[in-house]
Amino acid sequence: MRDRLARLRRAYAPHEHRPLDGYLVAMGGFGALATALTAAAKVTGKPVPERPAVTDVVLVSLATHKLSRLISKDAVTSPLRAPFTRYSEPGGAAEVNEEVRDTTHSLKHSVGELVSCPFCLAVWVATAFTGGLVLAPRFTRYAATALTAVAASDFLQLAYSMAKEAAEGGGEEQEPRKPRAVAA
């Protein structure tokens, strides 16, 4: 099986390391998470709604965005990513850019990609929030509300900074405008 996977990996990406077996483990982990949430709902007898409320979808969407970025990009959470990533440069307002640390060990490489990519992490976070809405809806909504408020605050902070910069002339000295000639 290992030889078959090695041949498949070479055929898939002959010039670049792609940790397909690490990705398989990650997919298995995600499947285990989804299965555990489903089993917990069945064991506890918690009803799964026919369809989620629009307000819950909006709340969980915004909270997923914020928690995914918080885990994958925030400077303060870098100790969580440090075993799998290496700091490369600042990434903007309170964020950092990182590179995957281990390119030889497939599982570590895959985890490094997962924990440093907000888009990749969002699937896991959204699944956890969705499961939380079934298993512990009150707590999940409170946690999601806090994260949604932080996300809204982030956007307001950025909008304020942009407005301030525009009002101050972009932060740089601008050349005085030359009067335009008026055609007679």
WOZILIN-V882513 format. One record per residue. N is the residue number from 1. PHI is phi in whole degrees, -180 to 180 (none if undefined). D_FIRST is the distance of its C-alpha to the first C-alpha in Angstrom with 2 decimals. Layout:
n->N phi->PHI d_first->D_FIRST
n->N phi->PHI d_first->D_FIRST
This chain:
n->1 phi->none d_first->0.00
n->2 phi->-64 d_first->3.82
n->3 phi->-65 d_first->5.46
n->4 phi->-63 d_first->5.09
n->5 phi->-66 d_first->6.25
n->6 phi->-64 d_first->8.65
n->7 phi->-64 d_first->9.97
n->8 phi->-62 d_first->10.51
n->9 phi->-62 d_first->12.25
n->10 phi->-64 d_first->14.36
n->11 phi->-70 d_first->15.32
n->12 phi->-72 d_first->16.20
n->13 phi->-141 d_first->18.30
n->14 phi->-66 d_first->18.95
n->15 phi->-109 d_first->22.02
n->16 phi->-147 d_first->21.20
n->17 phi->-75 d_first->18.79
n->18 phi->-121 d_first->17.30
n->19 phi->-80 d_first->15.23
n->20 phi->-59 d_first->12.97
n->21 phi->-68 d_first->10.83
n->22 phi->-66 d_first->14.36
n->23 phi->-65 d_first->15.56
n->24 phi->-62 d_first->13.06
n->25 phi->-64 d_first->14.42
n->26 phi->-63 d_first->17.87
n->27 phi->-64 d_first->17.61
n->28 phi->-63 d_first->16.61
n->29 phi->-64 d_first->19.63
n->30 phi->-65 d_first->21.81
n->31 phi->-61 d_first->20.90
n->32 phi->-66 d_first->21.78
n->33 phi->-61 d_first->25.03
n->34 phi->-63 d_first->25.98
n->35 phi->-66 d_first->25.27
n->36 phi->-63 d_first->27.29
n->37 phi->-65 d_first->30.13
n->38 phi->-64 d_first->30.22
n->39 phi->-63 d_first->30.25
n->40 phi->-63 d_first->32.94
n->41 phi->-65 d_first->35.03
n->42 phi->-68 d_first->34.85
n->43 phi->-63 d_first->35.62
n->44 phi->-82 d_first->38.50
n->45 phi->74 d_first->39.78
n->46 phi->-69 d_first->40.11
n->47 phi->-73 d_first->40.82
n->48 phi->-94 d_first->38.67
n->49 phi->-61 d_first->41.15
n->50 phi->-57 d_first->41.21
n->51 phi->-149 d_first->41.12
n->52 phi->-73 d_first->41.45
n->53 phi->-69 d_first->44.83
n->54 phi->-58 d_first->45.28
n->55 phi->-63 d_first->46.55
n->56 phi->-68 d_first->43.35
n->57 phi->-63 d_first->41.24
n->58 phi->-65 d_first->43.44
n->59 phi->-60 d_first->43.49
n->60 phi->-68 d_first->39.73
n->61 phi->-62 d_first->39.17
n->62 phi->-67 d_first->41.48
n->63 phi->-66 d_first->40.22
n->64 phi->-62 d_first->36.58
n->65 phi->-56 d_first->37.70
n->66 phi->-68 d_first->39.52
n->67 phi->-66 d_first->37.02
n->68 phi->-63 d_first->34.15
n->69 phi->-71 d_first->36.37
n->70 phi->-61 d_first->37.68
n->71 phi->-70 d_first->34.28
n->72 phi->-92 d_first->32.85
n->73 phi->-130 d_first->35.98
n->74 phi->-68 d_first->38.81
n->75 phi->-62 d_first->39.98
n->76 phi->-67 d_first->40.63
n->77 phi->-91 d_first->37.05
n->78 phi->-60 d_first->35.66
n->79 phi->-60 d_first->35.20
n->80 phi->-70 d_first->32.49
n->81 phi->-90 d_first->30.63
n->82 phi->-54 d_first->31.54
n->83 phi->-65 d_first->28.50
n->84 phi->-117 d_first->26.34
n->85 phi->-132 d_first->28.93
n->86 phi->-131 d_first->31.83
n->87 phi->-59 d_first->35.23
n->88 phi->-119 d_first->36.21
n->89 phi->-172 d_first->39.43
n->90 phi->-62 d_first->41.53
n->91 phi->-120 d_first->40.39
n->92 phi->116 d_first->43.62
n->93 phi->-57 d_first->45.55
n->94 phi->60 d_first->44.11
n->95 phi->-122 d_first->40.60
n->96 phi->-128 d_first->38.44
n->97 phi->-104 d_first->35.81
n->98 phi->-134 d_first->32.83
n->99 phi->-115 d_first->29.90
n->100 phi->-65 d_first->26.40
n->101 phi->-76 d_first->26.68
n->102 phi->-105 d_first->23.24
n->103 phi->-102 d_first->21.47
n->104 phi->-104 d_first->19.02
n->105 phi->-91 d_first->17.53
n->106 phi->-59 d_first->15.64
n->107 phi->-68 d_first->16.78
n->108 phi->-63 d_first->20.31
n->109 phi->-63 d_first->20.48
n->110 phi->-63 d_first->19.59
n->111 phi->-64 d_first->22.12
n->112 phi->-59 d_first->24.59
n->113 phi->-65 d_first->24.41
n->114 phi->-64 d_first->24.81
n->115 phi->-78 d_first->27.76
n->116 phi->-108 d_first->29.58
n->117 phi->-122 d_first->29.47
n->118 phi->-63 d_first->31.98
n->119 phi->-69 d_first->30.66
n->120 phi->-68 d_first->27.10
n->121 phi->-70 d_first->28.58
n->122 phi->-59 d_first->31.02
n->123 phi->-62 d_first->28.54
n->124 phi->-67 d_first->27.90
n->125 phi->-64 d_first->31.62
n->126 phi->-62 d_first->32.80
n->127 phi->-64 d_first->30.56
n->128 phi->-64 d_first->31.98
n->129 phi->-63 d_first->35.49
n->130 phi->-63 d_first->35.11
n->131 phi->-62 d_first->33.95
n->132 phi->-63 d_first->36.84
n->133 phi->-64 d_first->39.28
n->134 phi->-83 d_first->38.42
n->135 phi->-82 d_first->38.21
n->136 phi->-146 d_first->40.85
n->137 phi->-61 d_first->42.63
n->138 phi->-64 d_first->45.66
n->139 phi->-62 d_first->43.81
n->140 phi->-62 d_first->41.29
n->141 phi->-65 d_first->44.19
n->142 phi->-64 d_first->46.00
n->143 phi->-63 d_first->43.05
n->144 phi->-66 d_first->42.38
n->145 phi->-63 d_first->46.11
n->146 phi->-62 d_first->46.22
n->147 phi->-66 d_first->43.30
n->148 phi->-65 d_first->44.88
n->149 phi->-63 d_first->48.18
n->150 phi->-66 d_first->46.59
n->151 phi->-62 d_first->44.96
n->152 phi->-63 d_first->48.37
n->153 phi->-62 d_first->50.01
n->154 phi->-57 d_first->47.63
n->155 phi->-65 d_first->48.61
n->156 phi->-66 d_first->52.27
n->157 phi->-61 d_first->52.06
n->158 phi->-66 d_first->50.63
n->159 phi->-63 d_first->53.23
n->160 phi->-62 d_first->55.96
n->161 phi->-61 d_first->54.88
n->162 phi->-66 d_first->54.86
n->163 phi->-66 d_first->58.26
n->164 phi->-63 d_first->59.70
n->165 phi->-62 d_first->58.51
n->166 phi->-65 d_first->60.00
n->167 phi->-68 d_first->63.26
n->168 phi->-91 d_first->63.54
n->169 phi->83 d_first->63.02
n->170 phi->78 d_first->59.38
n->171 phi->80 d_first->60.03
n->172 phi->-122 d_first->61.42
n->173 phi->-70 d_first->64.96
n->174 phi->-102 d_first->65.52
n->175 phi->-70 d_first->68.09
n->176 phi->-63 d_first->71.08
n->177 phi->-72 d_first->71.05
n->178 phi->-88 d_first->73.45
n->179 phi->-65 d_first->75.81
n->180 phi->-84 d_first->75.09
n->181 phi->-72 d_first->77.90
n->182 phi->-100 d_first->79.44
n->183 phi->-72 d_first->80.50
n->184 phi->-95 d_first->84.20
